C-alpha cells in the first residue's frame, strides 16, 4: 500500500457502551487492519441504536474521515440488531459481494453462518462493512476479506490499483 488507507472501527454493544462488558472485537479489528498496513483514524463504541450508527456513518463518510468503516456487532436476529439497517440507510451504492463472501466463508465453518445479516455498501468514497460481534467470527471474516478489500478501496478512492497513488492509467480504469 503506497499510502495507508484510513479505517474507522465502530463497535455496537449496549453493554459495552454502558461499560458492563469489555469490547474485544474492536481492538482485534484494529490490530488486524494495522498489521495489514491500514491506519486506524477513529474508534468508537456505540449502543445498539440505528439512529446513532446512521449519524456516525454519515459523519465519517461525508467528512471524508476514512476510506473504510468496519462495524462489529448488531448483525444478528435480535430486535436490537440494527447495524445492517443503519448501513442501508446511508447507502449510495451496494457492494453486496463482500457480505456474501463473508457468509460463504462462515458457512464453510458453521451452518449458522446463514444467520448473519451483515451488509457491505459504499457511501461517497467510503466502503462500509458490517462484521459480526464475536471475536472469533471477526477474525475468520476479516482474514478472509482483507486481501481483496485493498483492491476495491484503491479503485473507490481513485488510486490506480497497480500504482498506488500515482494517477497514470494503464488500462485498469474499467474494472
VEXDREN-2710 file (C-alpha; in Angstrom, 1 decimal):
% VEXDREN-2710
k/r/px/py/pz
1/UNK/0.0/0.0/0.0
2/UNK/1.5/3.3/-1.2
3/UNK/-0.4/5.3/1.3
4/UNK/-2.1/3.6/4.2
5/UNK/-5.8/3.7/3.8
6/UNK/-7.7/5.1/6.7
7/UNK/-10.0/2.9/8.8
8/UNK/-12.7/3.7/11.4
9/UNK/-13.8/0.9/13.8
10/UNK/-17.3/1.1/15.3
11/UNK/-18.3/-1.4/18.0
12/UNK/-22.0/-1.8/18.6
13/UNK/-22.9/-3.0/22.0
14/UNK/-25.4/-1.9/24.6
15/UNK/-23.4/-3.5/27.4
16/UNK/-20.1/-2.2/26.0
17/UNK/-21.3/1.3/25.7
18/UNK/-22.5/1.2/29.4
19/UNK/-19.2/-0.2/30.5
20/UNK/-20.6/-3.5/31.5
21/UNK/-18.7/-5.6/29.1
22/UNK/-15.1/-5.3/27.7
23/UNK/-15.0/-4.9/24.0
24/UNK/-12.7/-7.5/22.5
25/UNK/-13.8/-7.3/18.9
26/UNK/-12.9/-3.6/18.3
27/UNK/-9.3/-4.0/19.5
28/UNK/-9.0/-7.2/17.4
29/UNK/-10.1/-5.4/14.3
30/UNK/-7.7/-2.5/15.0
31/UNK/-4.8/-5.0/15.4
32/UNK/-5.7/-6.9/12.3
33/UNK/-6.0/-3.9/10.0
34/UNK/-2.9/-2.2/11.4
35/UNK/-1.0/-5.4/10.7
36/UNK/-2.3/-5.3/7.1
37/UNK/-0.9/-1.7/6.8
38/UNK/-4.0/0.4/7.3
39/UNK/-4.2/3.4/9.6
40/UNK/-6.9/3.4/12.2
41/UNK/-8.1/7.0/12.5
42/UNK/-11.2/6.6/14.5
43/UNK/-12.6/4.1/17.1
44/UNK/-15.9/4.4/18.9
45/UNK/-18.2/2.2/21.0
46/UNK/-21.9/2.9/20.4
47/UNK/-25.1/1.4/21.8
48/UNK/-27.2/-0.8/19.5
49/UNK/-29.0/2.2/18.1
50/UNK/-29.9/2.6/14.5
51/UNK/-30.0/6.4/14.5
52/UNK/-26.8/6.7/16.4
53/UNK/-25.0/4.4/14.0
54/UNK/-26.6/6.1/10.9
55/UNK/-25.4/9.5/12.1
56/UNK/-21.9/8.3/12.8
57/UNK/-21.6/6.6/9.4
58/UNK/-22.8/9.8/7.6
59/UNK/-20.4/12.0/9.6
60/UNK/-17.4/9.7/8.8
61/UNK/-18.3/9.3/5.1
62/UNK/-19.4/12.8/4.2
63/UNK/-16.5/14.3/6.2
64/UNK/-14.0/12.1/4.2
65/UNK/-12.6/11.0/7.5
66/UNK/-11.8/7.4/6.4
67/UNK/-11.7/5.1/3.4
68/UNK/-13.1/2.0/5.2
69/UNK/-15.5/1.7/8.1
70/UNK/-15.7/-1.6/9.8
71/UNK/-18.6/-2.2/12.3
72/UNK/-18.8/-5.1/14.7
73/UNK/-22.0/-6.3/16.3
74/UNK/-25.6/-5.8/15.6
75/UNK/-25.9/-8.2/12.7
76/UNK/-28.0/-11.0/14.2
77/UNK/-31.7/-11.7/14.7
78/UNK/-32.2/-9.9/18.0
79/UNK/-34.6/-6.9/18.0
80/UNK/-31.6/-4.7/18.9
81/UNK/-29.5/-5.9/15.9
82/UNK/-29.8/-2.9/13.6
83/UNK/-26.4/-2.5/12.1
84/UNK/-27.3/-3.6/8.6
85/UNK/-30.4/-1.3/8.6
86/UNK/-28.4/1.7/9.6
87/UNK/-25.9/0.8/6.9
88/UNK/-28.5/0.5/4.2
89/UNK/-30.0/3.8/5.5
90/UNK/-26.8/5.6/4.4
91/UNK/-26.0/3.5/1.3
92/UNK/-25.4/5.3/-2.0
93/UNK/-24.3/2.1/-3.8
94/UNK/-24.5/-1.5/-2.8
95/UNK/-21.4/-3.8/-2.7
96/UNK/-23.1/-7.0/-1.6
97/UNK/-20.3/-9.3/-2.7
98/UNK/-18.3/-8.6/0.4
99/UNK/-21.1/-9.6/2.8
100/UNK/-21.9/-12.6/0.6
101/UNK/-18.2/-13.7/0.7
102/UNK/-18.2/-13.5/4.5
103/UNK/-21.4/-15.6/4.7
104/UNK/-20.0/-18.1/2.2
105/UNK/-16.8/-18.4/4.3
106/UNK/-18.7/-18.6/7.5
107/UNK/-20.9/-21.3/6.1
108/UNK/-17.8/-23.4/5.5
109/UNK/-17.2/-23.2/9.2
110/UNK/-20.8/-23.5/10.6
111/UNK/-24.3/-23.7/9.0
112/UNK/-25.2/-20.8/11.4
113/UNK/-23.3/-18.5/9.0
114/UNK/-26.6/-18.2/7.2
115/UNK/-28.0/-16.2/10.1
116/UNK/-25.6/-13.3/9.5
117/UNK/-27.4/-10.2/8.2
118/UNK/-24.2/-8.2/7.5
119/UNK/-24.3/-5.5/4.8
120/UNK/-21.5/-4.1/2.7
121/UNK/-22.1/-0.8/1.0
122/UNK/-20.5/2.3/-0.4
123/UNK/-21.2/5.9/0.5
124/UNK/-19.3/8.7/-1.3
125/UNK/-15.7/7.3/-1.3
126/UNK/-16.0/5.2/1.8
127/UNK/-16.6/1.5/2.0
128/UNK/-18.7/0.3/5.0
129/UNK/-18.6/-3.4/6.0
130/UNK/-20.6/-4.9/8.9
131/UNK/-18.6/-7.6/10.8
132/UNK/-20.2/-10.0/13.3
133/UNK/-20.0/-9.3/17.0
134/UNK/-17.9/-12.3/18.3
135/UNK/-14.1/-12.0/18.2
136/UNK/-13.8/-15.5/16.7
137/UNK/-16.2/-14.6/13.8
138/UNK/-14.5/-11.2/13.3
139/UNK/-11.1/-13.0/12.9
140/UNK/-12.4/-15.5/10.5
141/UNK/-14.3/-13.0/8.4
142/UNK/-11.8/-10.2/8.3
143/UNK/-8.9/-12.6/7.5
144/UNK/-11.0/-13.8/4.5
145/UNK/-11.9/-10.4/3.0
146/UNK/-8.9/-8.2/3.9
147/UNK/-6.7/-9.2/1.0
148/UNK/-9.3/-8.3/-1.6
149/UNK/-10.6/-5.2/0.1
150/UNK/-7.5/-3.2/-0.7
151/UNK/-8.1/-3.5/-4.4
152/UNK/-11.7/-2.3/-4.1
153/UNK/-10.6/0.6/-1.9
154/UNK/-7.9/1.6/-4.3
155/UNK/-10.5/1.9/-7.1
156/UNK/-13.0/3.6/-4.8
157/UNK/-10.7/6.4/-3.7
158/UNK/-9.3/6.8/-7.3
159/UNK/-5.9/5.2/-6.9
160/UNK/-4.8/3.1/-9.9
161/UNK/-4.8/-0.4/-8.4
162/UNK/-1.3/-1.2/-9.7
163/UNK/0.3/2.1/-9.0
164/UNK/-0.5/3.2/-5.5
165/UNK/-1.2/6.9/-5.6
166/UNK/0.2/8.0/-9.0
167/UNK/-2.6/8.6/-11.4
168/UNK/-1.1/7.2/-14.6
169/UNK/-3.6/4.9/-16.3
170/UNK/-2.6/1.5/-17.6
171/UNK/-5.9/0.3/-18.9
172/UNK/-7.1/-0.7/-15.4
173/UNK/-9.7/2.0/-15.1
174/UNK/-12.6/-0.1/-16.3
175/UNK/-12.5/-2.8/-13.5
END
